[in-house]
Amino acid sequence: MNIHKVIAELPKVELHIHIVGTIRPQTLLDFIDEGSFETPYNSVKDIVHLFQYQDFDQFISVYSEVVGYITKEKQFERLAFEMLEDLAASNVRYAEISFSAPDHMRREMEFGAMLDAIVRGIKRAHRKTGIEADVRIDLVRNYGPKSAMEVLDLAREKLDHIVSVDIGGSEHNFPPKPFAPVYEEARKMGLHLVAHAGEAAGPESIWDAIRFLRVERIGHGTSAIDDQRLMDHIKEKGIAIEACPVSNVRTGVIATLSEHPIGEFFRRGLQVTVNSDDPAFFDTNITYEYKQLHDVLGFSLSDLYEVTQNGIESAFLQEKKKEALLFEFEEAYNRILEES
């Protein structure tokens, strides 16, 4: 059996991926040209070099620079379409894509027009590849709870494709507790609740996201490994962890992939999923993430299939859709095994 070929063919879901973080190098060059920016980037090779990081702070700096080159709401249609086209190439059948709206609104871009463009991209990708997707609104904690509530009010008029809210950004400077009223309002609107936590901060950041925001999923959550009681609590409450192994190594959050806690989370029975986060920035994709779990962390093929099932079960989908996906994925998994 060619295990890498099998992994590539496995159907997958992706629950933690940022739209801007999927930008193709050529697309970024095109956006730079459209905005008439003077930059030192003249080739795909230059962009690939830009996406090299020494630490988390440098990644945030580069990410912010890239955000500045997106100047037109209509550009989000291309971003969303190309993101989903690339995901479909890795056999992703369903994705929840993260849109950090405030990053672009502060540059005088209109929320509704951006979201409409994203939805157009989603529909185009579905027509071409069959992939399905929903949107998660990252309220971006760095702008504070007042900004988050304002974005939520705008989202109220555009709920057809929005399934959840999140807060990415600086955990150290913007802890979860002040966002509790925002999350309560989101809950009343029927949205699901996620928070980046325990990526660049310790276990207390995760505890606070659970206590004050009542989250259903944790983005990253790597520092949970340092708190046995927290891991037990996450398991007991059925809170899913959106693990992003390659991202955590590339930003220096985790020293090496062999040290990533996803293996321990999985062995403990936590509902852990695997995701690519910002694949263009980290030279990864969801298939590569699966291969790394197998090659470096010893996940068997059945383990990887279980991780995929975790992704379906923790996805913000109606139960009938989850059941249909679980059945479809099981059939595909069995067929791939028989043919290998």
NORSULPE-V839312 format. One record per backbone hydrogen bond with DSSP energy under -1.0 kcal/mol. CO is the residue of the C=O (numbers start at 1). NH is the residue of the N-H. Records with the same first field share a line. If there is no record, write none. Layout:
CO=NH  NH
This chain:
1=3
2=6
3=7
4=8
5=9
6=10
12=93
14=96
16=277
17=98
19=22
20=23
21=280
24=28
25=29
26=30
27=31
28=32
29=33
30=34
31=35
32=37
33=36
43=47
44=48
45=49
46=50
47=51
55=59
56=60
57=61
58=62
59=63
60=64
61=65
62=66
63=67
64=68
66=69
67=70
72=75
73=76
74=77
75=79
76=80
77=81
78=82
79=83
80=84
81=85
82=86
83=87
84=88
85=89
87=90  92
88=91
91=12
93=132
94=14
95=134
97=136
98=19
99=101  138
100=103
101=104  105
102=106
104=107  109
105=108
110=114
111=115
112=116
113=117
114=118
115=119
116=120
117=121
118=122
119=123
120=124
121=125
122=126
123=127
124=128
125=129
126=130
132=95
134=97
135=163
136=99
137=166
140=143
141=144
144=148
145=149
146=150
147=151
148=152
149=153
150=154
151=155
152=156
154=157
155=158
161=135
163=192
164=137
165=194
166=139
167=196
168=141
170=174
176=179
177=180
179=183
180=184
181=185
182=186
183=187
184=188
185=189
186=191
187=190
192=165
193=216  217
195=219
197=221
198=223
202=205
203=207
204=208
205=209
206=210
207=211
208=212
209=215
216=240
217=195
218=242
219=197  221
221=224
222=225
223=226
224=227
227=231
228=232
229=233
230=234
231=235
232=236
233=237
234=239
240=218
241=243  273
242=220
243=275
244=248
245=249
246=250
247=251
248=253  254
256=259
257=260
261=265
262=266
263=267
264=268
265=270
266=269
270=272
271=241
273=243
276=278
277=18
278=282
279=284
285=289
286=290
287=291
288=292
289=293
290=294
291=295
292=296  297
293=299
300=304
301=305
302=306
303=307
304=308
305=309
306=310
307=311
308=312
309=313
310=314
315=317
318=322
319=323
320=324
321=325
322=326
323=327
324=328
325=329
326=330
327=331
328=332
329=333
330=334
331=335
332=336
333=337
334=338
335=339
